[in-house]
Amino acid sequence: MKNTLTLLAGALLISVMATSPASAEEILSVAASPTPHAEILEHIKPQLKKEGVDLQIHVFTDYVQPNLQVEEKRIDVNYFQHQPYLDAFNKSHHTHLVAVAPVHVEPFGAYSRKVKSAAALRDGAVVAIPNDPSNVGRALLLLQKNGLIKLKDPTNILETPRDIVDNPKHLEIKELEAATLPRVLDQVDLALINTNYALDAHLVPTRDALFIEDAHSPYANLIVARADNANSDAVKKLVAALQTQDVRDFIDQKYQGAVVPAF
């Protein structure tokens, strides 16, 4: 009887150990834009699985829900935004999200189906730009860099159309939701489009943009989390998997300069 009880206890211990949470995969959910963010995450998913992390990718096509979902603890982290956007979002939505690590830069570009160069823009041309605060400033700075306008403070990344002090071509600036910009290309003279939306619309930034930011852009796209999980083991493994030579090579080969590693 004693031997039987010992065997039963041993079997029970083995069963408990086999089902222990320590031996199970850790789930890490991440909100991401479709291109290139989700594609890059899909590339590293097998590597993370080997390290015990089940990466669950949730694709969003807007710039609001990914932050709200993380703030509300419905999703662990997100990957779609740069620091100026994160700062503006935290301020306007009273959220408390934190940047964890940079991954890539998507050089911001200007596109047109009506002209072949900035110099060819007509007087009174309609220029569409994103309507969120950080990307408004980013678009205006790019217009200034290419000689189309002058801003009150060319170092302020949060300038608005009210801060234009010189507009020799009398450009009409229209602020629209970032995701809609590729769809209005036929209706405007010029549109400044975030690269993820340009890629979704089958535009090739290095080929189709009239002008584009260079690789030294300060707008690196980040892994963003909450303060309570930013230093978790799963998030550390995610960052380590993203910041590798393998991911650098994947980005360079797949996006051909339209996306640039930032690590």
KENU-542389 format. One record per residue: residue number from 0; residue in three letters; x, y, z of N, C-alpha, C in turn. Coordinates in steps of 0.001 Angstrom, whole numbers, plus 524288, in hexadecimal, padded with zeros to 5 digits. Example, Ala and Ser with C-alpha at 12.3 -4.5 7.8 and 13.67 -1.06 7.14 Angstrom:
KENU-542389
num|residu|n_px|n_py|n_pz|ca_px|ca_py|ca_pz|c_px|c_py|c_pz
0|ALA|83386|7E9C6|81E78|8300C|7EE6C|81E78|83390|7F31C|81E78 .
1|SER|83232|7F736|81BA8|83566|7FBDC|81BE4|83264|8001E|81EBE .
end
This chain:
KENU-542389
num|residu|n_px|n_py|n_pz|ca_px|ca_py|ca_pz|c_px|c_py|c_pz
0|MET|80340|7FB4D|80000|80000|80000|80000|80366|804EA|80000 .
1|LYS|80794|804B2|80338|80B17|8092E|8038A|80D9F|80A46|7FE52 .
2|ASN|80F5F|80617|7FB8B|811D6|806C2|7F66F|80E07|8090B|7F275 .
3|THR|80916|80752|7F2EF|80511|8094B|7EF58|8043B|80F1C|7F01F .
4|LEU|803FE|810C3|7F51D|8034B|81653|7F645|807EF|81988|7F45D .
5|THR|80CA3|81752|7F4FA|8115A|81A11|7F329|81137|81AD0|7ED4B .
6|LEU|80F9B|816B7|7EA75|80F3A|81705|7E4BA|80B28|81B05|7E313 .
7|LEU|806BF|81B0D|7E5DC|80299|81EC6|7E49A|8046A|8245B|7E58D .
8|ALA|80737|8252C|7E9D7|80935|82A6F|7EB0F|80D19|82C34|7E6F1 .
9|GLY|8106F|82884|7E53D|81443|829DA|7E130|811A2|82B38|7DC15 .
10|ALA|80D95|8283B|7DAB2|80ABD|82948|7D5D7|80807|82E8A|7D613 .
11|LEU|805DA|82FC0|7DAC2|8032F|834C6|7DB6B|80701|83942|7DAE7 .
12|LEU|80BB6|838A5|7DD25|80FB3|83CBB|7DCDA|8115F|83DA3|7D735 .
13|ILE|81222|8396C|7D44F|8139D|839E4|7CECD|80F59|83CB0|7CBBE .
14|SER|80A65|83B54|7CCF5|805FC|83DC2|7CA33|805CA|84398|7CB44 .
15|VAL|8069C|8451B|7D035|80687|84AA2|7D1A6|80AEE|84D8E|7CEEA .
16|MET|80F8F|84B20|7CEBD|81407|84D9E|7CC39|81313|84E4C|7C663 .
17|ALA|81091|84A7A|7C3FF|80F9A|84AAF|7BE53|80BCE|84EF3|7BCE8 .
18|THR|80839|85025|7C083|80447|85429|7BF59|8057A|85950|7C1FA .
19|SER|80A14|859C0|7C444|80B8B|85E97|7C6FE|80BCA|8631D|7C330 .
20|PRO|809E0|867BC|7C4AC|80A1D|86C53|7C150|80FA9|86DA8|7BFAB .
21|ALA|81387|86C2D|7C2EA|818EF|86D71|7C19E|81AB1|86ACA|7BCA5 .
22|SER|81843|8663F|7BB5D|819DC|86360|7B6B9|81693|864D1|7B1FD .
23|ALA|8128C|867EF|7B2C0|80F21|8696E|7AE6C|8114B|86E32|7AB8F .
24|GLU|80FA8|86ED6|7A6A8|8112F|87373|7A3B6|80EB4|8784C|7A613 .
25|GLU|811A9|87C9B|7A604|80F91|8818E|7A7DB|80D2C|8846F|7A33D .
26|ILE|8085E|8861D|7A3D3|805B7|888F5|79FA2|80724|88EB2|79FE0 .
27|LEU|808B3|890DF|79B7B|809C0|89678|79B18|80699|8988D|79682 .
28|SER|802C8|89BE2|797AE|7FF84|89E18|7938C|801A9|8A364|791E6 .
29|VAL|80182|8A46D|78CD2|80397|8A950|78AC5|7FFF0|8AB78|786A0 .
30|ALA|7FEB7|8B077|78712|7FB8C|8B333|78329|7FF45|8B5AA|77F38 .
31|ALA|7FE16|8B510|77A32|801B1|8B6F9|77634|7FEC6|8B8B0|77159 .
32|SER|80121|8BC6F|76E8B|7FF31|8BDCB|76954|80091|8B958|7659A .
33|PRO|7FD81|8B8BC|76162|7FE61|8B443|75DE1|803D3|8B428|75B74 .
34|THR|8056B|8B8AE|7595B|80A59|8B8FE|7567D|80D81|8BD9F|75871 .
35|PRO|8126D|8BCD8|759A8|8156C|8B7F1|759C1|81560|8B535|75F0D .
36|HIS|812D3|8B798|762E4|81349|8B5D8|76851|811B4|8B01D|7690D .
37|ALA|80CF2|8AEC5|76766|80B23|8A961|7681C|80E79|8A591|764FF .
38|GLU|81055|8A73E|76075|813A2|8A3D5|75D42|818D9|8A2B9|75FFA .
39|ILE|81B16|8A6A8|76269|81FF5|8A5EA|76549|81F10|8A25A|769FE .
40|LEU|81AB2|8A324|76CA8|81970|89FD7|77125|81898|89A26|76F85 .
41|GLU|815FF|89953|76B1E|81539|893F6|76931|81A7E|8915C|76825 .
42|HIS|81E3F|89477|7665F|8236B|89254|7652D|8261C|8903B|76A0D .
43|ILE|82563|892CA|76E84|82819|89118|7734A|824D5|88D57|77698 .
44|LYS|82009|88C6F|7751B|81C8B|88924|77844|81ECE|883B0|7793F .
45|PRO|820FC|88114|77551|82338|87BDB|77653|827C1|87BFD|77A3E .
46|GLN|82AFD|87FFD|779EA|82F5C|8806C|77D92|82D68|88118|7832C .
47|LEU|82976|8845D|783DE|82754|88529|7891F|824CF|8802F|78B37 .
48|LYS|8226E|87D2B|787BF|81FF8|8784A|7896E|82416|87495|78BB6 .
49|LYS|828B6|8748F|7894A|82CFD|8714F|78B4F|82EA5|8731E|790C2 .
50|GLU|82DCB|8781F|791E2|82F59|87A4E|796EC|82AE4|87A46|79ADF .
51|GLY|8269A|877A2|7997B|8224F|8770F|79D2C|81E63|87B79|79D30 .
52|VAL|81E63|87EB5|79907|81AB1|88311|798B1|816FA|8822D|79419 .
53|ASP|811FD|881F2|79545|80DF6|88180|79138|80C53|88705|78FAF .
54|LEU|80E5E|888F9|78B56|80D4E|88E51|78996|8081D|88E75|786B3 .
55|GLN|8046B|8914E|788D8|7FF3F|891CA|78675|7FEB5|89747|78430 .
56|ILE|7FE59|89790|77F05|7FE71|89C8D|77C39|7F8E0|89E37|77ADD .
57|HIS|7F76D|8A2E9|77C98|7F246|8A51C|77B78|7F30D|8A9D0|777DC .
58|VAL|7F0D8|8A987|77331|7F1BC|8AD8F|76F3D|7ED94|8B1CD|76F9A .
59|PHE|7EF57|8B6B4|76FAC|7EBE1|8BB3A|76FC4|7ED46|8BED5|76B37 .
60|THR|7E95E|8C172|76923|7EA55|8C50B|764C9|7E9D0|8CAC1|7666D .
61|ASP|7E91D|8CBAF|76B74|7E8D2|8D113|76D5B|7ED2B|8D1FF|77151 .
62|TYR|7EDB4|8D6E6|772FF|7F1EA|8D85B|77692|7EFFD|8D965|77C20 .
63|VAL|7EB0E|8D825|77D47|7E8E1|8D948|78271|7E81D|8D44B|785A3 .
64|GLN|7E569|8D087|78371|7E433|8CBBF|7865C|7E8F8|8C8C6|78851 .
65|PRO|7ED40|8C87D|78553|7F1C3|8C5A3|7876D|7F3B5|8C7C9|78CA6 .
66|ASN|7F37F|8CCE8|78D5C|7F519|8CF33|79254|7F100|8CE5A|79692 .
67|LEU|7EC12|8CF1F|79544|7E7F2|8CE66|79925|7E7C4|8C8C3|79B11 .
68|GLN|7E87E|8C507|79777|7E851|8BF7B|798E9|7ECC1|8BE17|79CAA .
69|VAL|7F152|8C067|79BE4|7F5B0|8BF62|79F76|7F4BE|8C20F|7A4BA .
70|GLU|7F30C|8C6F4|7A48E|7F1EA|8C9D0|7A963|7EDE7|8C6EA|7ACB8 .
71|GLU|7E9FD|8C49A|7AA33|7E5C6|8C1EA|7AD04|7E71C|8BC3F|7AE49 .
72|LYS|7EBDE|8BA9C|7AD25|7EDDE|8B55D|7AE4D|7EB0A|8B111|7AB55 .
73|ARG|7E8DC|8B26F|7A6DD|7E693|8AE71|7A378|7EAC6|8ABFF|7A00B .
74|ILE|7EED6|8AEFD|79EF1|7F354|8AD36|79BE8|7F839|8AEDD|79EDE .
75|ASP|7FC57|8ABC0|79E5B|8010F|8ACB6|7A183|80447|8B154|79F8B .
76|VAL|8058D|8B161|79A90|808DF|8B57A|7985D|806E9|8B6E1|792EB .
77|ASN|8090C|8BB29|790BF|807D5|8BC47|78B43|80CBD|8BDE8|78857 .
78|TYR|80C2D|8BDE7|78330|8108E|8BF1E|77FBC|80E55|8C1AD|77ADB .
79|PHE|80E58|8C6F1|77ADE|80C3B|8C9B2|77650|80DC1|8CF76|77632 .
80|GLN|80FE0|8D195|77A73|81034|8D742|77B08|815B0|8D915|77C5C .
81|HIS|81691|8DE35|77B97|81B87|8E08F|77D1C|81AC5|8E3C4|78216 .
82|GLN|81F1E|8E59E|7844B|81EF3|8E854|78954|81BA4|8ED4B|78942 .
83|PRO|81C16|8F0AF|78543|818C0|8F561|78549|812EB|8F41C|78564 .
84|TYR|81161|8F001|78281|80BD8|8EE87|782A0|80A5A|8EC7B|78805 .
85|LEU|80DB3|8E935|78A4E|80C9A|8E713|78F7F|80C0F|8EB72|79384 .
86|ASP|80F9E|8EF39|79354|80F61|8F398|7970B|80A47|8F6A6|79676 .
87|ALA|808D1|8F7C1|79199|80404|8FAB7|7909A|7FF3B|8F798|7924D .
88|PHE|7FF49|8F277|79159|7FAD6|8EF20|792BC|7FA38|8EEE6|798AE .
89|ASN|7FE80|8EDFE|79B6D|7FE35|8EDCB|7A12A|7FBF4|8F2DB|7A365 .
90|LYS|7FD93|8F733|7A120|7FBC1|8FC42|7A318|7F5F4|8FD15|7A205 .
91|SER|7F444|8FBC7|79D55|7EED7|8FCE3|79BDC|7EAFA|8F8DA|79DED .
92|HIS|7ECC4|8F409|79EE3|7E938|8EFE5|7A0B3|7EA18|8EE6E|7A668 .
93|HIS|7EDBB|8F129|7A8FC|7EEDB|8F025|7AE85|7F064|8EA71|7AF6D .
94|THR|7F350|8E842|7ABC6|7F55D|8E2F4|7AC4D|7FAE2|8E333|7AE7D .
95|HIS|7FD0A|8DE9B|7AFBC|80211|8DE6E|7B274|805B5|8DA6D|7AFE3 .
96|LEU|805AB|8DA44|7AAD2|808C0|8D670|7A7F5|80E74|8D820|7A7A5 .
97|VAL|811EF|8D440|7A740|8178B|8D567|7A734|81A2F|8D2C2|7A294 .
98|ALA|81E1D|8D55B|7A070|8213E|8D31D|79C38|8250B|8CF1E|79E88 .
99|VAL|8258A|8CAB7|79BF0|8291D|8C698|79DB4|82E0F|8C674|79A65 .
100|ALA|82D6D|8C660|7952B|83208|8C606|791C9|83091|8C77A|78C39 .
101|PRO|83439|8C9E9|7894C|8333F|8CB17|783C1|8343F|8C64E|7805E .
102|VAL|83175|8C5FC|77C09|83232|8C19A|7786D|8338D|8C382|772ED .
103|HIS|83057|8C70F|770D1|83166|8C8C7|76B7B|82F65|8CE4B|76A8E .
104|VAL|83142|8D09F|76661|82F52|8D5A9|7647C|82CA3|8D4C5|75F48 .
105|GLU|8281F|8D73A|75EA3|82571|8D736|7599C|825D9|8DCB4|75763 .
106|PRO|8298F|8DDB6|753EA|82A2A|8E2FE|751D8|82511|8E505|74F80 .
107|PHE|82354|8E974|75175|81E61|8EBF1|74FF7|81EF7|8EE37|74A76 .
108|GLY|81B23|8ED68|74714|81BB1|8EF27|741B5|81721|8F255|73FAE .
109|ALA|81822|8F548|73B76|81423|8F868|738D0|81309|8F5FF|7337B .
110|TYR|80E03|8F545|73247|80C6E|8F283|72D85|8089A|8F5D4|72A5A .
111|SER|808BA|8F507|7253B|8051F|8F7E2|721D2|80403|8F4B4|71CEC .
112|ARG|7FF42|8F533|71AF4|7FDE7|8F2EF|715E0|7FD23|8F73B|711CE .
113|LYS|7FE53|8FC1C|7136B|7FD73|90087|70FE6|80277|90345|70E38 .
114|VAL|8067A|90306|7117D|80B6B|90591|71021|80FF1|901D0|71113 .
115|LYS|81452|90301|70E95|818EF|8FFAC|70EF9|81D1E|901E7|7129C .
116|SER|81C4C|906B5|71479|8201E|90912|717FC|81D6D|90D31|71B4D .
117|ALA|81FE1|90E90|71FA8|81DBC|912A0|72307|81D78|917D5|7202C .
118|ALA|82154|918E0|71CE1|82186|91DD6|71A09|81CEC|91E69|71647 .
119|ALA|81AAC|91A0F|7149C|81662|91A3C|710D9|81108|91B18|71353 .
120|LEU|810CB|91B6B|71881|80BC4|91C5F|71B0D|8099D|921B3|71977 .
121|ARG|80496|921DB|71845|80214|926BB|7168E|80135|92A67|71B26 .
122|ASP|80054|92F4C|71A01|7FEE1|93310|71E0B|7F983|93183|72035 .
123|GLY|7F912|9312C|72554|7F431|92F91|727C6|7F36D|929B5|727F3 .
124|ALA|7F78C|926BA|72717|7F725|92105|72726|7F518|91F1A|72C69 .
125|VAL|7F211|91AD6|72C31|7EFDC|9187B|730E9|7F3A0|9143A|732D4 .
126|VAL|7F559|914C8|737B7|7F907|9111A|73A10|7F66E|90E91|73EC8 .
127|ALA|7F5F9|90968|73EA1|7F38C|90683|742F1|7F7C4|90460|7468D .
128|ILE|7F6F3|9050F|74BA6|7FAA5|90320|74F8F|7F79F|9004A|753D8 .
129|PRO|7FA37|8FCE5|756F7|7F77B|8FA47|75B47|7F585|8FE40|75F3E .
130|ASN|7F14D|8FCE1|76205|7EEE7|900AF|76591|7F04D|8FFE2|76B52 .
131|ASP|7F388|8FBED|76CA7|7F512|8FB61|77220|7F9A2|8FF0C|77338 .
132|PRO|7F9EB|9013E|777F3|7FD89|90588|7790E|80331|90484|77798 .
133|SER|8054E|8FFEA|778EC|80AD8|8FEFF|777E1|80BFF|8FE9C|77216 .
134|ASN|8085A|8FC49|76F1C|80946|8FBB4|76983|807FB|900A9|76672 .
135|VAL|804C4|90419|768A0|80400|90940|76644|80938|90C12|7661E .
136|GLY|80BD3|90C59|76A9A|810E6|90EEE|76ADB|814E8|90C52|76767 .
137|ARG|814DA|90735|76751|81892|90440|7641A|817DD|90587|75E55 .
138|ALA|812F6|905C3|75C9C|811D3|906FB|75725|8137F|90C86|755C8 .
139|LEU|81250|9102B|75946|813B5|915A1|7583B|819A0|9165A|75806 .
140|LEU|81C74|913AA|75B6A|82222|91409|75B58|8245D|911E4|75640 .
141|LEU|821EB|90DCA|75431|823C1|90B9A|74F3C|82293|90F52|74ABB .
142|LEU|81E02|911E3|74AE8|81CBE|915CE|746E8|820A3|91A50|74724 .
143|GLN|82202|91BE2|74BE7|825CC|9201D|74C7C|82B27|91E84|74A71 .
144|LYS|82CD1|919BB|74BBB|831F3|917E2|74A0F|83268|917EA|7441D .
145|ASN|82DF6|9174F|74179|82E05|9172F|73BC3|82C6F|91C66|73952 .
146|GLY|82CBA|9209B|73C72|82C36|925E1|73A67|826C1|927B4|73920 .
147|LEU|822C0|924ED|73AFC|81D62|92659|73995|81AE8|92A2E|73D6E .
148|ILE|81C89|92A0E|74254|81A80|92DA9|7464B|81EEB|92F18|74A07 .
149|LYS|81DDF|932F2|74D69|82158|9341C|751C2|81E1E|9344C|756B3 .
150|LEU|82048|93214|75AF1|81D87|931D3|75FE9|81FD5|935A6|763D8 .
151|LYS|81C94|93722|7679B|81E47|93ABF|76BAF|822FC|93890|76EA0 .
152|ASP|822A8|9338B|77028|826EA|9310E|77302|82833|92BDB|77057 .
153|PRO|82C1E|92BC9|76CF8|82D5B|92710|76A01|82F73|9228E|76D42 .
154|THR|83050|9236B|77258|8321D|91F33|775C3|82DA4|91CC9|778E5 .
155|ASN|82906|91F12|7788C|82493|91D38|77B9A|8219C|9190B|77893 .
156|ILE|821B7|91438|77A91|81F29|90FEF|777C3|8193B|91011|77846 .
157|LEU|81730|913B6|77B5A|81184|91415|77BFB|80F52|91911|7798A .
158|GLU|81201|91B37|7759F|80FE9|91FB3|772C7|80ACF|91E2E|7700E .
159|THR|80772|9220A|76F22|80271|92135|76C7B|8022D|924E5|767CE .
160|PRO|7FE45|92437|76474|7FDC9|927DE|7600C|7FD81|92D9A|761AB .
161|ARG|7FBC2|92EB6|76677|7FB98|93421|76856|80110|93668|7690B .
162|ASP|804F9|932F0|7693F|80A5B|934A7|76A11|80D59|93575|764F0 .
163|ILE|80AA2|93508|76085|80D1F|93618|75B7A|80DB1|93C02|75ADB .
164|VAL|81280|93DCB|75A1D|8136D|9436C|75996|81483|94503|753F7 .
165|ASP|8157F|94137|7509C|8164C|94264|74B12|81442|93DD7|747DA .
166|ASN|810E2|93F0C|7441B|80E63|93B04|740E9|80E1B|93D0F|73B4D .
167|PRO|812A4|93D3A|73892|812EA|93FD3|7337F|80F47|93D93|72F58 .
168|LYS|80E00|93895|72FAE|80A78|9363B|72BD5|804C7|93646|72DB1 .
169|HIS|803D6|938B2|7322A|7FE8B|93902|73460|7FC13|9338E|734CC .
170|LEU|7FF23|92FE8|736C6|7FD37|92A8C|73754|7F892|92A58|73B07 .
171|GLU|7F4B9|92741|739A0|7F02E|92659|73D02|7F11B|92140|73FEF .
172|ILE|7F211|921AE|74503|7F351|91D1A|74833|7EE51|91AB7|74A50 .
173|LYS|7ED6E|915C2|74919|7E8E1|912F4|74B21|7EAB8|90EA3|74ECB .
174|GLU|7E8AF|90EA6|7538E|7EA18|90AAA|75765|7E5F6|90657|75755 .
175|LEU|7E7B4|9018B|75624|7E432|8FD14|755B6|7E64E|8F886|758F1 .
176|GLU|7E2E0|8F4D4|75A30|7E496|8F034|75D04|7E8BF|8ED64|759D5 .
177|ALA|7ECF0|8EBD7|75C6E|7F181|8E9A8|759B7|7F020|8E513|7562B .
178|ALA|7ECA5|8E1A4|757F8|7EB5F|8DCF4|754F0|7E89D|8DE2C|74FCB .
179|THR|7E62D|8E2BC|74F5F|7E32D|8E408|74AA8|7E689|8E694|7466A .
180|LEU|7EB4D|8E820|747B0|7EE64|8EB3F|7440A|7EF81|8E887|73ED4 .
181|PRO|7F0DE|8E37C|73EB2|7F1AE|8E111|73993|7ECC8|8E12C|73624 .
182|ARG|7E837|8E11C|738AB|7E352|8E0EA|735AA|7E1D4|8E62D|7334D .
183|VAL|7E44A|8EA6B|73516|7E2ED|8EF91|73302|7E700|8F1A6|72F37 .
184|LEU|7EABE|8EE63|72DBF|7EEEA|8F037|72A4B|7ECDA|8F28B|72539 .
185|ASP|7E8A1|8F05A|7232A|7E66D|8F266|71E42|7E38C|8F790|71F0A .
186|GLN|7E263|8F8E7|723E6|7DF3E|8FD89|724F3|7E27A|9023B|726C1 .
187|VAL|7E779|90164|727DB|7EAD7|905A2|729BD|7EFA6|905FC|72638 .
188|ASP|7F28F|90A20|726DF|7F754|90AB6|723C8|7FBF3|907D5|7262C .
189|LEU|7FBF5|90773|72B5D|80049|904F5|72E1E|7FE3C|902C9|7333C .
190|ALA|8001B|8FE45|734C5|7FEAB|8FBFF|739D3|8038C|8FA03|73C87 .
191|LEU|80410|8FB54|7417E|8086D|8F96C|7449B|80682|8F4CF|747CD .
192|ILE|808CD|8F046|746C0|80695|8EB57|74893|80A88|8E84C|74BD3 .
193|ASN|808C2|8E654|75052|80BF9|8E2CE|75379|80D3F|8DDEF|75048 .
194|THR|811F2|8DBFF|750D2|813B8|8D7BE|74D7B|81079|8D2CB|74E0D .
195|ASN|80E99|8D194|752D0|80B71|8CCD3|75351|8068C|8CD1C|74FF3 .
196|TYR|80413|8D1AF|74FAF|7FF74|8D23D|74C5F|800EB|8D276|7469C .
197|ALA|8056B|8D4A4|74562|80742|8D4AA|73FFC|8082F|8CF14|73E17 .
198|LEU|80AB4|8CBE9|74152|80BB8|8C67D|73FD9|806A5|8C374|73F38 .
199|ASP|802E9|8C461|742B6|7FDCF|8C1C9|74243|7FB25|8C31E|73D19 .
200|ALA|7FC23|8C7D5|73B1D|7F9C7|8C993|7362F|7FD2B|8C836|73171 .
201|HIS|8011F|8C4E9|73259|8049F|8C313|72E25|807D3|8C77F|72BC2 .
202|LEU|808D5|8CB7D|72EE6|80C86|8CF8E|72D57|811F1|8CDEE|72F35 .
203|VAL|815DE|8CEFA|72C15|81B3E|8CDC8|72D8C|81DEF|8D2F8|72ECD .
204|PRO|81EBE|8D41A|733D9|820BF|8D947|73550|825B7|8DAE4|73272 .
205|THR|8296A|8D757|731F4|82E56|8D8B9|72F68|82DB9|8D99C|7298E .
206|ARG|8295A|8D7F2|72761|82859|8D8AF|721C5|8242D|8DCCC|720BD .
207|ASP|8200C|8DCC0|723DC|81B69|8DFE3|722A3|81B3B|8E52B|7255F .
208|ALA|81E19|8E5DC|729AA|81DD9|8EACD|72C7E|820B0|8EF20|72986 .
209|LEU|81E40|8F3C1|7294B|820E4|8F846|726F9|82580|8F9E7|72A58 .
210|PHE|824B5|8F9BF|72F7E|828FF|8FA9A|73326|827BE|8F7A3|7381F .
211|ILE|82BDD|8F674|73B1C|82B43|8F2DE|73F81|82F4F|8F422|743AC .
212|GLU|82E09|8F2EC|74893|831DC|8F389|74CC9|83689|8EFFB|74BCB .
213|ASP|83AF0|8F174|74DFF|83F74|8EE01|74D7F|83FBD|8EA5A|75230 .
214|ALA|843B9|8E718|75251|84433|8E316|75665|84546|8E55C|75BCA .
215|HIS|84651|8EA73|75C12|84787|8ECE5|76117|842A8|8EF2C|763BB .
216|SER|83E23|8EDB8|761D5|83949|8EF8D|76435|83911|8EE0F|769FA .
217|PRO|8373B|8F19D|76D58|836D6|8F05F|772F0|831F0|8ED41|7744F .
218|TYR|82EEA|8EBBC|77052|829DC|8E951|77161|82A36|8E354|77133 .
219|ALA|82D46|8E10A|774A8|82DC1|8DB5B|774D8|828CB|8D8F6|77719 .
220|ASN|826F6|8D4C2|774B2|8226A|8D1F3|776B1|82418|8CE74|77B37 .
221|LEU|820DF|8CE62|77F4B|82268|8CC33|78458|81F02|8C79C|7860C .
222|ILE|82142|8C459|78966|81E18|8C0EA|78CA4|81C58|8C429|79150 .
223|VAL|8173F|8C432|7924B|814FA|8C765|79679|811FB|8C3DD|79A34 .
224|ALA|81290|8C4EA|79F3D|81007|8C1B7|7A33C|80DF1|8C532|7A78F .
225|ARG|80C3A|8C2BE|7ABC5|80ADA|8C589|7B08A|80F7F|8C538|7B440 .
226|ALA|80FA6|8C894|7B812|813EE|8C877|7BBDE|8140F|8C34B|7BED3 .
227|ASP|80F75|8C0D6|7BF8D|80F4B|8BC12|7C2AD|8111F|8B738|7BFC4 .
228|ASN|811BA|8B783|7BA9A|8138D|8B2DA|7B7D0|8181F|8B3E8|7B426 .
229|ALA|81A10|8B8BE|7B412|81E33|8BA2F|7B06A|82331|8B6FD|7B139 .
230|ASN|82421|8B53E|7B605|828EB|8B251|7B730|827F3|8AC82|7B804 .
231|SER|82389|8AA9C|7B62E|82261|8A508|7B6C8|8260B|8A1C9|7B359 .
232|ASP|826BA|89CE0|7B4C7|82A2D|89969|7B1C9|82851|898D8|7AC27 .
233|ALA|82326|89867|7AB6B|82112|897AE|7A621|82221|89C6E|7A2B5 .
234|VAL|82188|8A11A|7A4F0|82291|8A5DF|7A1F0|82865|8A648|7A0B5 .
235|LYS|82BB7|8A4DC|7A466|8315E|8A4E9|7A376|832CC|8A124|79F12 .
236|LYS|8304C|89C96|79EF8|83153|898CA|79AD0|82F6F|89ADF|79589 .
237|LEU|82B00|89D98|79593|828FB|89FF2|790C1|82CDF|8A3E0|78E8F .
238|VAL|82EC9|8A75F|791D8|8327F|8AB5F|79018|83786|8A8DE|78E1F .
239|ALA|8396F|8A503|79106|83E46|8A261|78F68|83DA1|89FBB|78A1C .
240|ALA|83911|89D69|78935|8381C|89AC8|78433|837A1|89EA5|77FB8 .
241|LEU|835A2|8A353|780DA|834FF|8A74C|77CC8|83A24|8A9F0|77B62 .
242|GLN|83D8D|8AA93|77F36|84261|8AD7C|77E4C|846EE|8A9D4|77D17 .
243|THR|84661|8A6DD|778DF|84A65|8A321|7773C|84C11|8A43A|771A1 .
244|GLN|85074|8A1FB|7702B|85241|8A272|76AC4|84E6E|89FD5|7670C .
245|ASP|84BF8|89B9B|768DA|8481F|898E7|7659A|84397|89C85|76433 .
246|VAL|841A4|89F79|76802|83D52|8A317|766FD|83F38|8A7A2|763A1 .
247|ARG|843F4|8A974|76496|8462C|8AD99|7614D|84653|8ABDF|75B90 .
248|ASP|84827|8A712|75AAF|8486C|8A502|75558|842FB|8A462|752FE .
249|PHE|83F46|8A28E|7562D|839DF|8A1E4|75453|83794|8A71B|75299 .
250|ILE|83850|8AB27|755C7|83649|8B05B|75485|838D3|8B270|74F8C .
251|ASP|83DF5|8B207|74F35|840B8|8B41A|74AAA|83F10|8B15D|745A4 .
252|GLN|83E7B|8AC33|745E2|83D3B|8A937|7412F|83781|8A9D1|73F98 .
253|LYS|83405|8A9E8|7436E|82E6C|8AA0E|74226|82C99|8AF79|74084 .
254|TYR|82EAA|8B392|74306|82C7E|8B8CA|74231|82FF4|8BC64|73EF5 .
255|GLN|834AC|8BAAF|73DB9|837FD|8BD6C|739FC|83874|8C34E|73B04 .
256|GLY|83959|8C4B2|73FE6|83A1A|8CA26|74147|83535|8CD0A|742DF .
257|ALA|830A1|8CAB7|7421D|82BBE|8CD33|743C7|82B1A|8CCDC|749B1 .
258|VAL|82DD0|8C926|74C1E|82DFB|8C893|751C6|833C1|8C7F2|7532B .
259|VAL|8357A|8CABB|75749|83B02|8CAD3|758A1|83BB0|8C925|75E4F .
260|PRO|83F05|8C542|75F69|83FE6|8C3AB|764DC|841BA|8C848|76828 .
261|ALA|83FFB|8C86F|76D0A|84152|8CCC4|77090|8443B|8CABD|7755C .
262|PHE|846FD|8C668|774D2|849F1|8C439|77934|84F5D|8C2A2|77755 .
end
